[in-house]
Amino acid sequence: MSHPLAHETNLVTVYGCLCSPHHGISISMEYVSKSLLTAAFANNSTIASNLSIRERLHIALGMTKGLNKLHLVQLTHPDFKPENVLLSRLFNGNYMPKVADFGVSFQLIITSAKFVKKSRDTADYDAPEVAVDNKIPSVNSHIYALVFTLSELLPA
């Protein structure tokens, strides 16, 4: 692939999509077999209890790099939250975070479009302007969501 996001290790790779009038939009993407960030850091999780601070920082840096790469190509993630970060176990035993579930990504250049959020289930991670004013997610709202997502990595 020649797309600037084709080889970004901290984003789930999207290979393509298909639009069918009878079945809607289908997205073909990389399969990541490991757990969601939320499951990995749930109470009594063996993953969380075995991770050092260094490994937690590696995961935090990976999430940050993934979002940064989206920003560099002028894209926003419509629903960044822990459930949309997958942890892939590497051969050396470390975990590689991969930002997933882009849904409908928006170009940052577009400012006049109206953003419609499909689910209100994750308002805890939305910046106030996204949750209350229904604005399109921006770099600033990503930072807001990232801070709350990073807090999931803190030891209990």
N, CA, C and O atoms as a GROMACS GRO file, in nm:
protein
  624
    1MET      N    1   0.083  -0.119   0.000
    1MET     CA    2   0.000   0.000   0.000
    1MET      C    3   0.087   0.124   0.000
    1MET      O    4   0.195   0.126   0.060
    2SER      N    5   0.041   0.226  -0.066
    2SER     CA    6   0.117   0.350  -0.072
    2SER      C    7   0.060   0.456   0.022
    2SER      O    8   0.116   0.565   0.032
    3HIS      N    9  -0.048   0.426   0.090
    3HIS     CA   10  -0.108   0.522   0.182
    3HIS      C   11  -0.015   0.547   0.299
    3HIS      O   12   0.053   0.455   0.345
    4PRO      N   13  -0.010   0.672   0.350
    4PRO     CA   14   0.082   0.705   0.460
    4PRO      C   15   0.055   0.628   0.589
    4PRO      O   16   0.142   0.623   0.676
    5LEU      N   17  -0.061   0.568   0.604
    5LEU     CA   18  -0.092   0.492   0.725
    5LEU      C   19  -0.072   0.342   0.706
    5LEU      O   20  -0.100   0.263   0.796
    6ALA      N   21  -0.025   0.301   0.588
    6ALA     CA   22  -0.017   0.159   0.554
    6ALA      C   23   0.073   0.079   0.647
    6ALA      O   24   0.044  -0.038   0.674
    7HIS      N   25   0.178   0.137   0.696
    7HIS     CA   26   0.274   0.061   0.777
    7HIS      C   27   0.289   0.118   0.917
    7HIS      O   28   0.396   0.106   0.977
    8GLU      N   29   0.186   0.179   0.969
    8GLU     CA   30   0.190   0.234   1.104
    8GLU      C   31   0.161   0.122   1.204
    8GLU      O   32   0.052   0.066   1.206
    9THR      N   33   0.260   0.091   1.286
    9THR     CA   34   0.247  -0.024   1.377
    9THR      C   35   0.143  -0.004   1.486
    9THR      O   36   0.095  -0.103   1.543
   10ASN      N   37   0.107   0.119   1.518
   10ASN     CA   38   0.013   0.142   1.627
   10ASN      C   39  -0.129   0.172   1.580
   10ASN      O   40  -0.212   0.221   1.657
   11LEU      N   41  -0.156   0.143   1.454
   11LEU     CA   42  -0.292   0.152   1.400
   11LEU      C   43  -0.326   0.018   1.336
   11LEU      O   44  -0.242  -0.043   1.271
   12VAL      N   45  -0.449  -0.028   1.356
   12VAL     CA   46  -0.493  -0.148   1.286
   12VAL      C   47  -0.495  -0.113   1.137
   12VAL      O   48  -0.552  -0.012   1.097
   13THR      N   49  -0.434  -0.198   1.056
   13THR     CA   50  -0.425  -0.172   0.913
   13THR      C   51  -0.560  -0.197   0.846
   13THR      O   52  -0.620  -0.303   0.865
   14VAL      N   53  -0.606  -0.100   0.770
   14VAL     CA   54  -0.728  -0.114   0.690
   14VAL      C   55  -0.684  -0.142   0.548
   14VAL      O   56  -0.612  -0.063   0.487
   15TYR      N   57  -0.728  -0.258   0.495
   15TYR     CA   58  -0.687  -0.298   0.361
   15TYR      C   59  -0.777  -0.240   0.253
   15TYR      O   60  -0.732  -0.217   0.141
   16GLY      N   61  -0.901  -0.217   0.284
   16GLY     CA   62  -0.994  -0.162   0.186
   16GLY      C   63  -1.136  -0.171   0.236
   16GLY      O   64  -1.161  -0.219   0.347
   17CYS      N   65  -1.228  -0.125   0.154
   17CYS     CA   66  -1.368  -0.133   0.192
   17CYS      C   67  -1.454  -0.161   0.069
   17CYS      O   68  -1.411  -0.141  -0.045
   18LEU      N   69  -1.574  -0.206   0.094
   18LEU     CA   70  -1.668  -0.240  -0.011
   18LEU      C   71  -1.802  -0.182   0.027
   18LEU      O   72  -1.848  -0.198   0.140
   19CYS      N   73  -1.865  -0.116  -0.067
   19CYS     CA   74  -1.996  -0.058  -0.043
   19CYS      C   75  -2.098  -0.134  -0.126
   19CYS      O   76  -2.090  -0.136  -0.249
   20SER      N   77  -2.193  -0.198  -0.059
   20SER     CA   78  -2.295  -0.276  -0.126
   20SER      C   79  -2.431  -0.215  -0.096
   20SER      O   80  -2.460  -0.182   0.019
   21PRO      N   81  -2.516  -0.199  -0.198
   21PRO     CA   82  -2.647  -0.139  -0.173
   21PRO      C   83  -2.735  -0.224  -0.080
   21PRO      O   84  -2.826  -0.172  -0.015
   22HIS      N   85  -2.709  -0.355  -0.074
   22HIS     CA   86  -2.792  -0.443   0.008
   22HIS      C   87  -2.734  -0.472   0.146
   22HIS      O   88  -2.807  -0.505   0.239
   23HIS      N   89  -2.602  -0.458   0.160
   23HIS     CA   90  -2.537  -0.494   0.287
   23HIS      C   91  -2.462  -0.379   0.352
   23HIS      O   92  -2.400  -0.399   0.457
   24GLY      N   93  -2.465  -0.261   0.296
   24GLY     CA   94  -2.396  -0.146   0.353
   24GLY      C   95  -2.246  -0.149   0.326
   24GLY      O   96  -2.202  -0.201   0.224
   25ILE      N   97  -2.170  -0.094   0.418
   25ILE     CA   98  -2.025  -0.083   0.401
   25ILE      C   99  -1.956  -0.194   0.479
   25ILE      O  100  -1.986  -0.216   0.596
   26SER      N  101  -1.863  -0.262   0.414
   26SER     CA  102  -1.780  -0.363   0.478
   26SER      C  103  -1.636  -0.316   0.472
   26SER      O  104  -1.589  -0.269   0.369
   27ILE      N  105  -1.565  -0.328   0.584
   27ILE     CA  106  -1.426  -0.285   0.591
   27ILE      C  107  -1.338  -0.407   0.613
   27ILE      O  108  -1.362  -0.485   0.705
   28SER      N  109  -1.236  -0.422   0.529
   28SER     CA  110  -1.140  -0.530   0.543
   28SER      C  111  -1.018  -0.476   0.617
   28SER      O  112  -0.954  -0.381   0.572
   29MET      N  113  -0.986  -0.537   0.733
   29MET     CA  114  -0.875  -0.486   0.812
   29MET      C  115  -0.796  -0.598   0.876
   29MET      O  116  -0.837  -0.714   0.878
   30GLU      N  117  -0.682  -0.561   0.928
   30GLU     CA  118  -0.592  -0.652   0.997
   30GLU      C  119  -0.663  -0.721   1.114
   30GLU      O  120  -0.741  -0.658   1.186
   31TYR      N  121  -0.636  -0.848   1.131
   31TYR     CA  122  -0.689  -0.923   1.244
   31TYR      C  123  -0.590  -0.914   1.360
   31TYR      O  124  -0.473  -0.948   1.345
   32VAL      N  125  -0.638  -0.869   1.475
   32VAL     CA  126  -0.555  -0.864   1.596
   32VAL      C  127  -0.621  -0.958   1.696
   32VAL      O  128  -0.734  -0.935   1.739
   33SER      N  129  -0.549  -1.063   1.733
   33SER     CA  130  -0.610  -1.171   1.811
   33SER      C  131  -0.612  -1.148   1.961
   33SER      O  132  -0.674  -1.226   2.033
   34LYS      N  133  -0.548  -1.047   2.010
   34LYS     CA  134  -0.539  -1.031   2.156
   34LYS      C  135  -0.648  -0.939   2.209
   34LYS      O  136  -0.743  -0.907   2.138
   35SER      N  137  -0.634  -0.898   2.332
   35SER     CA  138  -0.744  -0.836   2.405
   35SER      C  139  -0.756  -0.685   2.385
   35SER      O  140  -0.665  -0.618   2.336
   36LEU      N  141  -0.872  -0.637   2.427
   36LEU     CA  142  -0.897  -0.493   2.433
   36LEU      C  143  -0.823  -0.437   2.553
   36LEU      O  144  -0.799  -0.508   2.651
   37LEU      N  145  -0.789  -0.311   2.546
   37LEU     CA  146  -0.722  -0.246   2.658
   37LEU      C  147  -0.806  -0.256   2.785
   37LEU      O  148  -0.753  -0.279   2.894
   38THR      N  149  -0.937  -0.238   2.773
   38THR     CA  150  -1.023  -0.243   2.892
   38THR      C  151  -1.022  -0.380   2.957
   38THR      O  152  -1.020  -0.391   3.080
   39ALA      N  153  -1.025  -0.486   2.877
   39ALA     CA  154  -1.022  -0.622   2.933
   39ALA      C  155  -0.887  -0.651   2.998
   39ALA      O  156  -0.880  -0.715   3.102
   40ALA      N  157  -0.781  -0.603   2.934
   40ALA     CA  158  -0.646  -0.628   2.986
   40ALA      C  159  -0.624  -0.560   3.120
   40ALA      O  160  -0.547  -0.610   3.203
   41PHE      N  161  -0.689  -0.447   3.142
   41PHE     CA  162  -0.667  -0.371   3.265
   41PHE      C  163  -0.787  -0.375   3.360
   41PHE      O  164  -0.797  -0.293   3.451
   42ALA      N  165  -0.876  -0.470   3.338
   42ALA     CA  166  -0.989  -0.487   3.430
   42ALA      C  167  -0.937  -0.541   3.563
   42ALA      O  168  -0.826  -0.594   3.572
   43ASN      N  169  -1.018  -0.527   3.666
   43ASN     CA  170  -0.980  -0.579   3.798
   43ASN      C  171  -0.948  -0.728   3.789
   43ASN      O  172  -1.018  -0.803   3.720
   44ASN      N  173  -0.844  -0.769   3.857
   44ASN     CA  174  -0.801  -0.909   3.862
   44ASN      C  175  -0.750  -0.963   3.729
   44ASN      O  176  -0.743  -1.085   3.712
   45SER      N  177  -0.716  -0.878   3.635
   45SER     CA  178  -0.662  -0.924   3.507
   45SER      C  179  -0.517  -0.968   3.524
   45SER      O  180  -0.438  -0.900   3.588
   46THR      N  181  -0.483  -1.083   3.467
   46THR     CA  182  -0.345  -1.131   3.477
   46THR      C  183  -0.252  -1.044   3.394
   46THR      O  184  -0.134  -1.030   3.428
   47ILE      N  185  -0.302  -0.986   3.286
   47ILE     CA  186  -0.217  -0.898   3.204
   47ILE      C  187  -0.175  -0.778   3.287
   47ILE      O  188  -0.056  -0.747   3.296
   48ALA      N  189  -0.272  -0.709   3.347
   48ALA     CA  190  -0.241  -0.589   3.424
   48ALA      C  191  -0.150  -0.618   3.541
   48ALA      O  192  -0.058  -0.540   3.569
   49SER      N  193  -0.173  -0.728   3.609
   49SER     CA  194  -0.092  -0.757   3.728
   49SER      C  195   0.052  -0.793   3.694
   49SER      O  196   0.140  -0.784   3.779
   50ASN      N  197   0.077  -0.834   3.570
   50ASN     CA  198   0.213  -0.874   3.530
   50ASN      C  199   0.289  -0.765   3.455
   50ASN      O  200   0.406  -0.786   3.421
   51LEU      N  201   0.227  -0.651   3.429
   51LEU     CA  202   0.295  -0.546   3.353
   51LEU      C  203   0.373  -0.452   3.443
   51LEU      O  204   0.322  -0.405   3.545
   52SER      N  205   0.496  -0.425   3.404
   52SER     CA  206   0.578  -0.328   3.477
   52SER      C  207   0.539  -0.186   3.434
   52SER      O  208   0.466  -0.168   3.336
   53ILE      N  209   0.587  -0.089   3.507
   53ILE     CA  210   0.564   0.050   3.470
   53ILE      C  211   0.623   0.077   3.332
   53ILE      O  212   0.563   0.148   3.252
   54ARG      N  213   0.739   0.022   3.304
   54ARG     CA  214   0.804   0.039   3.173
   54ARG      C  215   0.713  -0.012   3.060
   54ARG      O  216   0.700   0.053   2.956
   55GLU      N  217   0.652  -0.129   3.080
   55GLU     CA  218   0.563  -0.185   2.977
   55GLU      C  219   0.436  -0.101   2.963
   55GLU      O  220   0.386  -0.084   2.852
   56ARG      N  221   0.386  -0.049   3.073
   56ARG     CA  222   0.269   0.038   3.067
   56ARG      C  223   0.302   0.166   2.991
   56ARG      O  224   0.220   0.215   2.913
   57LEU      N  225   0.422   0.219   3.013
   57LEU     CA  226   0.464   0.339   2.939
   57LEU      C  227   0.479   0.310   2.790
   57LEU      O  228   0.448   0.394   2.706
   58HIS      N  229   0.527   0.190   2.757
   58HIS     CA  230   0.539   0.149   2.616
   58HIS      C  231   0.400   0.147   2.550
   58HIS      O  232   0.385   0.192   2.436
   59ILE      N  233   0.302   0.094   2.620
   59ILE     CA  234   0.164   0.091   2.568
   59ILE      C  235   0.111   0.234   2.553
   59ILE      O  236   0.050   0.266   2.451
   60ALA      N  237   0.135   0.318   2.652
   60ALA     CA  238   0.090   0.458   2.646
   60ALA      C  239   0.153   0.531   2.528
   60ALA      O  240   0.085   0.604   2.456
   61LEU      N  241   0.283   0.512   2.509
   61LEU     CA  242   0.352   0.576   2.398
   61LEU      C  243   0.298   0.527   2.264
   61LEU      O  244   0.283   0.606   2.171
   62GLY      N  245   0.269   0.398   2.254
   62GLY     CA  246   0.214   0.343   2.131
   62GLY      C  247   0.079   0.402   2.095
   62GLY      O  248   0.054   0.434   1.979
   63MET      N  249  -0.009   0.417   2.194
   63MET     CA  250  -0.140   0.479   2.169
   63MET      C  251  -0.121   0.623   2.121
   63MET      O  252  -0.188   0.668   2.028
   64THR      N  253  -0.030   0.693   2.186
   64THR     CA  254  -0.003   0.833   2.151
   64THR      C  255   0.052   0.842   2.009
   64THR      O  256   0.012   0.930   1.933
   65LYS      N  257   0.143   0.752   1.973
   65LYS     CA  258   0.198   0.751   1.837
   65LYS      C  259   0.090   0.722   1.734
   65LYS      O  260   0.088   0.783   1.627
   66GLY      N  261   0.000   0.630   1.764
   66GLY     CA  262  -0.109   0.598   1.672
   66GLY      C  263  -0.198   0.718   1.645
   66GLY      O  264  -0.228   0.749   1.530
   67LEU      N  265  -0.240   0.787   1.752
   67LEU     CA  266  -0.322   0.907   1.734
   67LEU      C  267  -0.245   1.016   1.661
   67LEU      O  268  -0.301   1.086   1.577
   68ASN      N  269  -0.117   1.032   1.694
   68ASN     CA  270  -0.036   1.134   1.629
   68ASN      C  271  -0.028   1.108   1.479
   68ASN      O  272  -0.035   1.201   1.399
   69LYS      N  273  -0.013   0.982   1.440
   69LYS     CA  274  -0.006   0.949   1.298
   69LYS      C  275  -0.136   0.987   1.227
   69LYS      O  276  -0.132   1.036   1.114
   70LEU      N  277  -0.249   0.965   1.292
   70LEU     CA  278  -0.376   1.008   1.234
   70LEU      C  279  -0.378   1.159   1.214
   70LEU      O  280  -0.420   1.208   1.110
   71HIS      N  281  -0.330   1.232   1.314
   71HIS     CA  282  -0.329   1.378   1.305
   71HIS      C  283  -0.237   1.427   1.194
   71HIS      O  284  -0.268   1.525   1.126
   72LEU      N  285  -0.124   1.358   1.174
   72LEU     CA  286  -0.030   1.399   1.069
   72LEU      C  287  -0.090   1.388   0.929
   72LEU      O  288  -0.048   1.460   0.838
   73VAL      N  289  -0.187   1.299   0.911
   73VAL     CA  290  -0.253   1.287   0.780
   73VAL      C  291  -0.392   1.351   0.784
   73VAL      O  292  -0.477   1.323   0.700
   74GLN      N  293  -0.414   1.437   0.885
   74GLN     CA  294  -0.536   1.517   0.896
   74GLN      C  295  -0.662   1.433   0.916
   74GLN      O  296  -0.768   1.466   0.862
   75LEU      N  297  -0.653   1.324   0.994
   75LEU     CA  298  -0.770   1.243   1.026
   75LEU      C  299  -0.798   1.246   1.176
   75LEU      O  300  -0.706   1.262   1.257
   76THR      N  301  -0.924   1.233   1.211
   76THR     CA  302  -0.963   1.220   1.351
   76THR      C  303  -1.032   1.086   1.371
   76THR      O  304  -1.097   1.034   1.279
   77HIS      N  305  -1.019   1.031   1.490
   77HIS     CA  306  -1.089   0.907   1.527
   77HIS      C  307  -1.222   0.951   1.588
   77HIS      O  308  -1.222   1.033   1.679
   78PRO      N  309  -1.334   0.898   1.541
   78PRO     CA  310  -1.463   0.946   1.590
   78PRO      C  311  -1.499   0.901   1.732
   78PRO      O  312  -1.591   0.956   1.792
   79ASP      N  313  -1.428   0.801   1.786
   79ASP     CA  314  -1.468   0.746   1.915
   79ASP      C  315  -1.349   0.684   1.987
   79ASP      O  316  -1.350   0.564   2.015
   80PHE      N  317  -1.246   0.763   2.017
   80PHE     CA  318  -1.128   0.709   2.082
   80PHE      C  319  -1.158   0.681   2.228
   80PHE      O  320  -1.203   0.769   2.302
   81LYS      N  321  -1.133   0.557   2.270
   81LYS     CA  322  -1.158   0.512   2.407
   81LYS      C  323  -1.083   0.381   2.427
   81LYS      O  324  -1.035   0.323   2.329
   82PRO      N  325  -1.071   0.332   2.551
   82PRO     CA  326  -0.995   0.208   2.576
   82PRO      C  327  -1.047   0.088   2.497
   82PRO      O  328  -0.968   0.002   2.456
   83GLU      N  329  -1.178   0.079   2.475
   83GLU     CA  330  -1.234  -0.033   2.401
   83GLU      C  331  -1.187  -0.036   2.256
   83GLU      O  332  -1.197  -0.139   2.190
   84ASN      N  333  -1.136   0.076   2.207
   84ASN     CA  334  -1.089   0.084   2.069
   84ASN      C  335  -0.937   0.078   2.058
   84ASN      O  336  -0.879   0.118   1.958
   85VAL      N  337  -0.874   0.028   2.163
   85VAL     CA  338  -0.729   0.002   2.160
   85VAL      C  339  -0.711  -0.148   2.182
   85VAL      O  340  -0.750  -0.202   2.286
   86LEU      N  341  -0.652  -0.214   2.084
   86LEU     CA  342  -0.626  -0.358   2.093
   86LEU      C  343  -0.481  -0.380   2.134
   86LEU      O  344  -0.393  -0.303   2.095
   87LEU      N  345  -0.458  -0.483   2.211
   87LEU     CA  346  -0.321  -0.517   2.252
   87LEU      C  347  -0.280  -0.646   2.183
   87LEU      O  348  -0.339  -0.752   2.206
   88SER      N  349  -0.178  -0.637   2.100
   88SER     CA  350  -0.125  -0.752   2.029
   88SER      C  351   0.004  -0.796   2.098
   88SER      O  352   0.094  -0.715   2.120
   89ARG      N  353   0.012  -0.923   2.132
   89ARG     CA  354   0.132  -0.973   2.200
   89ARG      C  355   0.241  -1.002   2.099
   89ARG      O  356   0.219  -1.074   2.001
   90LEU      N  357   0.358  -0.946   2.122
   90LEU     CA  358   0.472  -0.965   2.032
   90LEU      C  359   0.550  -1.090   2.073
   90LEU      O  360   0.529  -1.145   2.181
   91PHE      N  361   0.641  -1.134   1.986
   91PHE     CA  362   0.721  -1.254   2.014
   91PHE      C  363   0.807  -1.238   2.139
   91PHE      O  364   0.837  -1.337   2.206
   92ASN      N  365   0.848  -1.114   2.170
   92ASN     CA  366   0.932  -1.093   2.288
   92ASN      C  367   0.850  -1.082   2.418
   92ASN      O  368   0.906  -1.060   2.525
   93GLY      N  369   0.718  -1.099   2.408
   93GLY     CA  370   0.633  -1.095   2.526
   93GLY      C  371   0.572  -0.959   2.555
   93GLY      O  372   0.479  -0.949   2.635
   94ASN      N  373   0.621  -0.854   2.491
   94ASN     CA  374   0.564  -0.720   2.510
   94ASN      C  375   0.431  -0.709   2.436
   94ASN      O  376   0.399  -0.791   2.350
   95TYR      N  377   0.356  -0.606   2.470
   95TYR     CA  378   0.229  -0.579   2.404
   95TYR      C  379   0.242  -0.458   2.314
   95TYR      O  380   0.302  -0.357   2.352
   96MET      N  381   0.186  -0.469   2.193
   96MET     CA  382   0.183  -0.358   2.098
   96MET      C  383   0.039  -0.306   2.092
   96MET      O  384  -0.051  -0.378   2.051
   97PRO      N  385   0.017  -0.180   2.134
   97PRO     CA  386  -0.118  -0.125   2.124
   97PRO      C  387  -0.149  -0.085   1.980
   97PRO      O  388  -0.063  -0.032   1.910
   98LYS      N  389  -0.271  -0.111   1.939
   98LYS     CA  390  -0.315  -0.075   1.804
   98LYS      C  391  -0.450  -0.006   1.815
   98LYS      O  392  -0.547  -0.064   1.864
   99VAL      N  393  -0.455   0.118   1.770
   99VAL     CA  394  -0.580   0.194   1.769
   99VAL      C  395  -0.668   0.133   1.659
   99VAL      O  396  -0.624   0.113   1.546
  100ALA      N  397  -0.793   0.103   1.694
  100ALA     CA  398  -0.884   0.034   1.602
  100ALA      C  399  -1.020   0.104   1.597
  100ALA      O  400  -1.041   0.207   1.661
  101ASP      N  401  -1.109   0.045   1.521
  101ASP     CA  402  -1.249   0.086   1.511
  101ASP      C  403  -1.263   0.233   1.472
  101ASP      O  404  -1.318   0.314   1.546
  102PHE      N  405  -1.212   0.264   1.354
  102PHE     CA  406  -1.217   0.402   1.307
  102PHE      C  407  -1.358   0.445   1.270
  102PHE      O  408  -1.387   0.565   1.269
  103GLY      N  409  -1.446   0.352   1.241
  103GLY     CA  410  -1.581   0.389   1.200
  103GLY      C  411  -1.571   0.485   1.084
  103GLY      O  412  -1.512   0.453   0.980
  104VAL      N  413  -1.628   0.600   1.099
  104VAL     CA  414  -1.619   0.702   0.995
  104VAL      C  415  -1.521   0.807   1.044
  104VAL      O  416  -1.555   0.890   1.129
  105SER      N  417  -1.399   0.804   0.992
  105SER     CA  418  -1.299   0.904   1.030
  105SER      C  419  -1.325   1.033   0.954
  105SER      O  420  -1.374   1.031   0.841
  106PHE      N  421  -1.292   1.142   1.017
  106PHE     CA  422  -1.316   1.272   0.957
  106PHE      C  423  -1.184   1.341   0.927
  106PHE      O  424  -1.088   1.330   1.003
  107GLN      N  425  -1.181   1.412   0.815
  107GLN     CA  426  -1.064   1.494   0.788
  107GLN      C  427  -1.075   1.620   0.873
  107GLN      O  428  -1.182   1.679   0.885
  108LEU      N  429  -0.962   1.659   0.931
  108LEU     CA  430  -0.961   1.777   1.019
  108LEU      C  431  -0.993   1.905   0.944
  108LEU      O  432  -1.035   2.004   1.004
  109ILE      N  433  -0.973   1.905   0.814
  109ILE     CA  434  -0.996   2.025   0.734
  109ILE      C  435  -1.145   2.060   0.730
  109ILE      O  436  -1.182   2.177   0.723
  110ILE      N  437  -1.230   1.958   0.735
  110ILE     CA  438  -1.375   1.980   0.727
  110ILE      C  439  -1.424   2.032   0.862
  110ILE      O  440  -1.413   1.963   0.963
  111THR      N  441  -1.477   2.153   0.862
  111THR     CA  442  -1.523   2.210   0.988
  111THR      C  443  -1.672   2.242   0.987
  111THR      O  444  -1.730   2.266   1.093
  112SER      N  445  -1.735   2.243   0.871
  112SER     CA  446  -1.875   2.281   0.866
  112SER      C  447  -1.970   2.162   0.874
  112SER      O  448  -2.091   2.180   0.888
  113ALA      N  449  -1.917   2.041   0.865
  113ALA     CA  450  -2.003   1.923   0.869
  113ALA      C  451  -2.060   1.902   1.009
  113ALA      O  452  -1.997   1.941   1.108
  114LYS      N  453  -2.174   1.844   1.016
  114LYS     CA  454  -2.237   1.813   1.145
  114LYS      C  455  -2.198   1.671   1.183
  114LYS      O  456  -2.213   1.579   1.102
  115PHE      N  457  -2.150   1.652   1.304
  115PHE     CA  458  -2.106   1.521   1.351
  115PHE      C  459  -2.221   1.456   1.427
  115PHE      O  460  -2.278   1.516   1.518
  116VAL      N  461  -2.255   1.335   1.389
  116VAL     CA  462  -2.360   1.262   1.457
  116VAL      C  463  -2.298   1.141   1.525
  116VAL      O  464  -2.248   1.050   1.458
  117LYS      N  465  -2.301   1.138   1.656
  117LYS     CA  466  -2.244   1.028   1.732
  117LYS      C  467  -2.348   0.917   1.741
  117LYS      O  468  -2.462   0.940   1.782
  118LYS      N  469  -2.307   0.795   1.703
  118LYS     CA  470  -2.400   0.683   1.701
  118LYS      C  471  -2.437   0.634   1.840
  118LYS      O  472  -2.550   0.590   1.862
  119SER      N  473  -2.344   0.641   1.933
  119SER     CA  474  -2.369   0.583   2.065
  119SER      C  475  -2.334   0.683   2.173
  119SER      O  476  -2.233   0.753   2.165
  120ARG      N  477  -2.415   0.688   2.274
  120ARG     CA  478  -2.387   0.774   2.389
  120ARG      C  479  -2.327   0.692   2.502
  120ARG      O  480  -2.310   0.743   2.613
  121ASP      N  481  -2.294   0.566   2.475
  121ASP     CA  482  -2.242   0.479   2.579
  121ASP      C  483  -2.105   0.522   2.630
  121ASP      O  484  -2.069   0.488   2.743
  122THR      N  485  -2.028   0.594   2.551
  122THR     CA  486  -1.890   0.624   2.588
  122THR      C  487  -1.866   0.772   2.608
  122THR      O  488  -1.756   0.822   2.582
  123ALA      N  489  -1.966   0.843   2.653
  123ALA     CA  490  -1.951   0.987   2.673
  123ALA      C  491  -1.844   1.021   2.776
  123ALA      O  492  -1.794   1.133   2.777
  124ASP      N  493  -1.806   0.926   2.861
  124ASP     CA  494  -1.702   0.951   2.961
  124ASP      C  495  -1.569   0.988   2.897
  124ASP      O  496  -1.488   1.057   2.959
  125TYR      N  497  -1.544   0.943   2.776
  125TYR     CA  498  -1.418   0.968   2.709
  125TYR      C  499  -1.427   1.084   2.609
  125TYR      O  500  -1.326   1.125   2.553
  126ASP      N  501  -1.547   1.134   2.586
  126ASP     CA  502  -1.565   1.244   2.492
  126ASP      C  503  -1.533   1.377   2.558
  126ASP      O  504  -1.566   1.401   2.674
  127ALA      N  505  -1.467   1.463   2.482
  127ALA     CA  506  -1.446   1.600   2.528
  127ALA      C  507  -1.583   1.668   2.536
  127ALA      O  508  -1.674   1.630   2.463
  128PRO      N  509  -1.599   1.767   2.624
  128PRO     CA  510  -1.730   1.832   2.639
  128PRO      C  511  -1.788   1.885   2.508
  128PRO      O  512  -1.908   1.876   2.485
  129GLU      N  513  -1.703   1.940   2.422
  129GLU     CA  514  -1.755   1.994   2.296
  129GLU      C  515  -1.809   1.886   2.204
  129GLU      O  516  -1.895   1.913   2.120
  130VAL      N  517  -1.759   1.764   2.218
  130VAL     CA  518  -1.809   1.652   2.137
  130VAL      C  519  -1.934   1.593   2.203
  130VAL      O  520  -2.033   1.566   2.135
  131ALA      N  521  -1.930   1.572   2.334
  131ALA     CA  522  -2.041   1.510   2.406
  131ALA      C  523  -2.164   1.601   2.413
  131ALA      O  524  -2.276   1.554   2.394
  132VAL      N  525  -2.142   1.729   2.440
  132VAL     CA  526  -2.254   1.820   2.461
  132VAL      C  527  -2.293   1.894   2.333
  132VAL      O  528  -2.411   1.900   2.298
  133ASP      N  529  -2.194   1.949   2.265
  133ASP     CA  530  -2.222   2.031   2.147
  133ASP      C  531  -2.225   1.953   2.017
  133ASP      O  532  -2.252   2.010   1.911
  134ASN      N  533  -2.195   1.821   2.022
  134ASN     CA  534  -2.199   1.734   1.905
  134ASN      C  535  -2.105   1.780   1.794
  134ASN      O  536  -2.135   1.766   1.676
  135LYS      N  537  -1.990   1.836   1.834
  135LYS     CA  538  -1.891   1.881   1.734
  135LYS      C  539  -1.807   1.764   1.686
  135LYS      O  540  -1.796   1.661   1.753
  136ILE      N  541  -1.747   1.781   1.569
  136ILE     CA  542  -1.658   1.680   1.512
  136ILE      C  543  -1.535   1.669   1.601
  136ILE      O  544  -1.480   1.771   1.642
  137PRO      N  545  -1.491   1.546   1.632
  137PRO     CA  546  -1.368   1.531   1.712
  137PRO      C  547  -1.250   1.602   1.647
  137PRO      O  548  -1.238   1.606   1.525
  138SER      N  549  -1.163   1.656   1.731
  138SER     CA  550  -1.047   1.732   1.684
  138SER      C  551  -0.923   1.681   1.756
  138SER      O  552  -0.930   1.590   1.838
  139VAL      N  553  -0.809   1.741   1.725
  139VAL     CA  554  -0.686   1.706   1.796
  139VAL      C  555  -0.705   1.730   1.945
  139VAL      O  556  -0.665   1.648   2.027
  140ASN      N  557  -0.766   1.842   1.981
  140ASN     CA  558  -0.788   1.873   2.122
  140ASN      C  559  -0.878   1.771   2.191
  140ASN      O  560  -0.851   1.730   2.304
  141SER      N  561  -0.984   1.729   2.123
  141SER     CA  562  -1.073   1.630   2.185
  141SER      C  563  -1.005   1.493   2.194
  141SER      O  564  -1.036   1.415   2.284
  142HIS      N  565  -0.913   1.465   2.101
  142HIS     CA  566  -0.834   1.341   2.111
  142HIS      C  567  -0.746   1.343   2.235
  142HIS      O  568  -0.732   1.242   2.304
  143ILE      N  569  -0.686   1.457   2.262
  143ILE     CA  570  -0.599   1.468   2.380
  143ILE      C  571  -0.682   1.446   2.507
  143ILE      O  572  -0.638   1.379   2.600
  144TYR      N  573  -0.801   1.501   2.510
  144TYR     CA  574  -0.892   1.482   2.623
  144TYR      C  575  -0.920   1.332   2.642
  144TYR      O  576  -0.907   1.280   2.753
  145ALA      N  577  -0.959   1.264   2.534
  145ALA     CA  578  -0.990   1.121   2.541
  145ALA      C  579  -0.865   1.039   2.575
  145ALA      O  580  -0.873   0.940   2.647
  146LEU      N  581  -0.750   1.081   2.522
  146LEU     CA  582  -0.625   1.010   2.548
  146LEU      C  583  -0.589   1.014   2.696
  146LEU      O  584  -0.544   0.914   2.752
  147VAL      N  585  -0.607   1.129   2.759
  147VAL     CA  586  -0.574   1.142   2.902
  147VAL      C  587  -0.657   1.043   2.985
  147VAL      O  588  -0.603   0.976   3.073
  148PHE      N  589  -0.786   1.034   2.958
  148PHE     CA  590  -0.870   0.941   3.033
  148PHE      C  591  -0.836   0.796   2.999
  148PHE      O  592  -0.844   0.708   3.085
  149THR      N  593  -0.799   0.771   2.874
  149THR     CA  594  -0.759   0.635   2.835
  149THR      C  595  -0.627   0.598   2.901
  149THR      O  596  -0.610   0.485   2.946
  150LEU      N  597  -0.533   0.692   2.906
  150LEU     CA  598  -0.405   0.666   2.972
  150LEU      C  599  -0.423   0.636   3.120
  150LEU      O  600  -0.347   0.559   3.178
  151SER      N  601  -0.524   0.697   3.181
  151SER     CA  602  -0.548   0.672   3.323
  151SER      C  603  -0.582   0.525   3.350
  151SER      O  604  -0.563   0.476   3.461
  152GLU      N  605  -0.633   0.456   3.248
  152GLU     CA  606  -0.662   0.312   3.263
  152GLU      C  607  -0.534   0.231   3.284
  152GLU      O  608  -0.538   0.122   3.340
  153LEU      N  609  -0.421   0.286   3.240
  153LEU     CA  610  -0.294   0.214   3.251
  153LEU      C  611  -0.229   0.226   3.388
  153LEU      O  612  -0.135   0.153   3.418
  154LEU      N  613  -0.279   0.317   3.470
  154LEU     CA  614  -0.218   0.337   3.602
  154LEU      C  615  -0.244   0.217   3.691
  154LEU      O  616  -0.353   0.160   3.691
  155PRO      N  617  -0.143   0.177   3.767
  155PRO     CA  618  -0.164   0.064   3.859
  155PRO      C  619  -0.269   0.100   3.964
  155PRO      O  620  -0.280   0.215   4.005
  156ALA      N  621  -0.344   0.001   4.005
  156ALA     CA  622  -0.450   0.024   4.104
  156ALA      C  623  -0.394   0.056   4.240
  156ALA      O  624  -0.470   0.078   4.335
   0.00000   0.00000   0.00000
